[in-house]
């Protein structure tokens, strides 16, 4: 009779017998804890992605990072230390191409009496989001990260870093709480 009972040091009522697989079942509290771990991990990853984008570490993970000049921010309500959502700037390659285009348009304008009205200069600029602003003057240069090819540029700014820390820390806390719940529901305490 002793051979049929649970003689191990594990959970006393866990295994109902050989082949039943009841040891693999999780209680509702353990499942809720596992869901917290999963959601916390996802939130932590999103926060980490935002922090990496906002600090410039994104170049290490293969994202495109550029420094823009000729910055123009159209938000006149910015105060010192705030972030402007919509600025436009030119990369060095865009600056060279735009200078050549302006020269072409100026040369063509001199021939307006022969060739007719010339085509206007096609100037290419990039949109930059989360640019730090002093409230009066547009910055000279902005370094920004492009997350997806052809997508918007995100400036490296303290405010974007701060926005990323919220889900990063929240996700870490949520995952830790989920691990605690799983361990507590499984009867593992103080180990």
Order of alpha helices (4+ residues) and beta strands (2+ residues): alpha-beta-beta-beta-alpha-alpha-beta-beta-beta-beta-alpha
